Amino acid sequence: MFVLRKLLKFILLPVSIVLFLMKWGVELALHVTGAVIGLLILLVVGFFVYALFTQRWTDLLILGIIFAGIVAVLFLCVLLQETCDSLREKIREL
C-alpha cells in the first residue's frame, strides 16, 4: 500500500505543480492590479452616488451591474485560489 501511495503522489506531481502555478498566477495578478481595481471600485461607487442624487436611473443600473461584475471577478479569483489550495492539500495528504 505504501508503494502505491508513493506512486500515486509521483503521478500527481505535475497536477500539483500546475495547481501551484495557477494559484501563484492569480495571486500575482491580484497583487499587481490591486491598486487599479481599488481605484475602479472607488470611481464606480462615486459615480453611483452621483447618479443616485441626480436621479439618473439607467446610469444607476449600469453602474450597479459593473460593480457586481467587479465583485464577482474578485470572488472567483479567491475561489480559484482556495480550490487550488485544497486540491494541493489533498494530494499532499495521500
N, C-alpha and C positions, 0 to 999 in steps of 0.2 A: 504494500500500500504506500509505503514511504517513497518508493521509486516512482510510482505513478503520479504522486503529488508533485515531485520534483520535475518530472517530465511535463506535466500539465503547466507548471509555472514557467518552464522553459518555452513551451509552445505559446503561452500567453504573454511572453515578454514584449513582442512587438506591439501587441494591443495596449499594454501598459505604457509603452513609450509614446504611442500615438495619443492616448488619453492625456498624458502629461503635457505633450506639445499643444494639444487643443486648449487645455486649461491655461497654460502659460501664455498662449497667443491671445486668448480672450482677456486675461488679466492685464497683459501688456497694453492691449488696445484700450481698455477702460482707463488705465492709468495715464496713457498718452493723451487721450481725448477727454479726460475728466473735466478740465477747466472749460473746454469748449462746450461740453454738454451742460455744465452748470450755468454758463452764460446763456445758452439757448433756453434752458428752463426758466431762468430769470426773465428773459425777454418775453417769452410766451406768457408767463404769469402777469407781467406788466401790461402787455397788450390785452390780456384777458380782462384785467381790472378796468382798463380804458374802455374796452368795448362794452363792459357791463354798465359803466356810468353814462356812456353816450347812447346806450340802448341800440347797439348795432348787433342784432341777434344772430344774423347769419355769420358775421365775423366771430362772434362768441362761440358758435357751434364749430366752426372750422378750427379755432384755436383750442377748443376742448378736445377735438379729435387729434390734433397734433400733439398735445400734451399727453393724451392717453397712449399714443403711439410711442413717444419717447419713453414713458414709464414702462410700457410693455417690452420694448427692446432691452432696457436695463434689467428688467426682471428675467427675461430669457437668458441674458448673459450670466447672471448669478445662478440661475437654474442649471445652465450648462456646466458651470464651474463645479457646483455641488454634485452633479451627476457624475462628472469625471472623477471627482474625489472619492465618491462612494464606490464606484466601479473599481478604481485602483486599490482601494482598501480591501474589497472582496477578493481581488486577485492576490493581494499580499497575504491574506489570511489562509489561502489554500495550503 
